[in-house]
């Protein structure tokens, strides 16, 4: 999947992946896509919840090499 920006949150624990995603999304324009790479088990719940609460769209989730990749479209 294509994306406009990338965030490496590997090794970070809750709530850091979401906090860093929020900050990174602020720099993007509406409609742009951010890929977040995370291996925190809580991210499976936290990132979709963050998207729902903040008005962003979770386009896809993939697992590659033991890490989850989340694709978020800025609302």
ChimeraX attribute file (.defattr): number of C-alpha atoms within 10 A of each C-alpha:
attribute: neighborCount
match mode: 1-to-1
recipient: residues
	/A:1	8
	/A:2	9
	/A:3	12
	/A:4	12
	/A:5	16
	/A:6	16
	/A:7	17
	/A:8	15
	/A:9	20
	/A:10	14
	/A:11	12
	/A:12	15
	/A:13	15
	/A:14	12
	/A:15	13
	/A:16	15
	/A:17	24
	/A:18	22
	/A:19	12
	/A:20	15
	/A:21	22
	/A:22	16
	/A:23	10
	/A:24	15
	/A:25	20
	/A:26	10
	/A:27	9
	/A:28	16
	/A:29	12
	/A:30	12
	/A:31	13
	/A:32	15
	/A:33	25
	/A:34	24
	/A:35	23
	/A:36	24
	/A:37	24
	/A:38	26
	/A:39	20
	/A:40	19
	/A:41	12
	/A:42	13
	/A:43	22
	/A:44	14
	/A:45	9
	/A:46	16
	/A:47	23
	/A:48	19
	/A:49	14
	/A:50	18
	/A:51	19
	/A:52	12
	/A:53	9
	/A:54	12
	/A:55	11
	/A:56	19
	/A:57	17
	/A:58	19
	/A:59	14
	/A:60	12
	/A:61	16
	/A:62	12
	/A:63	12
	/A:64	9
	/A:65	6
	/A:66	9
	/A:67	17
	/A:68	21
	/A:69	21
	/A:70	24
	/A:71	23
	/A:72	25
	/A:73	23
	/A:74	20
	/A:75	15
